[in-house]
Amino acid sequence: MALLKSSLLVEAGFDHGFGTRKTVTHEVPDALYTVGQVHGDRIITLQDPLPEEKYRFTEGDALLTRISGVFIGIRTADCLPVLIADPATGAVAAVHCGWRSLAKGLAGKAVRAFESFTRSDPRGYLAAFGPAIGPCCYEVGEDVRDAFMKIPGCGLTTEHRDDTIYASLKDAAAIQLKSEGLTEKNLDILDYCTSCRSDLLYSWRGEKTEERMVSFIGPK
Ligand SMILES: [Zn+2]
């Protein structure tokens, strides 16, 4: 199980994968474009002519494309990787959802950008959430909770246990996607916590690692 897959995206015929610490080089596509992730809300559309550099070719936290034969990807170790696909046009998006980007509404903004790009109905979009640090382990401060509370529709789901606040990146991203029209049945949430599953996944919080897992998807 070196790459995790979403059954929803597999059934729809989208080539994709969520990397793990067991992923080996040959499982990651050659034609993979990634951005220099900065925890912001900038969305990049990858189109012709393709950039010469593939790795971190520009700064941003979300990528969209419809160019066949290429893959777009993001790198994470606790942050949430979200892959979005439009079966109507074959277009895809990859979104890097850390708390700072979610507090800026990135997941919702990515859907709006994808809608302008595809001109399709977001109710038909599919979205898969890969491994991320879960509410079991994701302790946050009041600053993080407050950052979410200020943004309409970004209500980060938090819970208090023993005077500590825990947050769910997946719930926050799901709220944003659904507020832009995605349906519950079109969300596939791979329920892995990066911190709990150190046997399979990298966790920045859990082990202060510099390693990142690559998640990728290609248009069809
Ligand atoms: Zn956990």
Residues whose N, C-alpha, C, O or C-beta is under 5 A from the ligand:
A	BS01	ZN	G134 C136 C137 C193 S195 C196
